[in-house]
Amino acid sequence: MTETQSADLPTRDQRISDMLDKQDCVELVHRMARAIDRCDGQLIDDLFHPDATDDHGSFKGTAKDFVPWVLEVLSGMQRTQHIIGNILIELDGDIARGECYFIAHHTIADEDGKTSFMIAAGRYLDRFERRNGEWRIAHRGAVYDWSSVNPSTDIWDRANMADYGFGVRGEADPSYRHFAGET
């Protein structure tokens, strides 16, 4: 031990190991946002441990039951985009706790065909667990901080802009081809 290294400070190797564990948890948060926005139930399910739970306020239950619930909620929206902000991860062995800020954008059509733009902002409080060497979400809770609803001002005429790449739900989204190495 050097004179400048304190006995109670983690070693460089431990700090690197912790950083990799935290990055695995951060990646779960990012993958969940992608899975929700693409309405990909299998991707959502793969991010949770089989016995995981979720508390989104209006939904409290198992992650297995959360998947069809959230897909039904999303079916009432034309588009969503979750932006992930500050992420704090604290490690405790094979358990990690995270707080992740989000801003979720939603385009919602009413019965008359008029669209609204709804923004929900809050934080996800996640408990991650490493089991058999793999980090997954064991519990996710949502905390809501604010929201806003306004008429949509989207100006893109998607039907008449064939040269543009637009996001869509499911595997037809350009990101699936991108990650498959097709672009």
Disulfide bonds with the S-S distance in Angstrom:
none
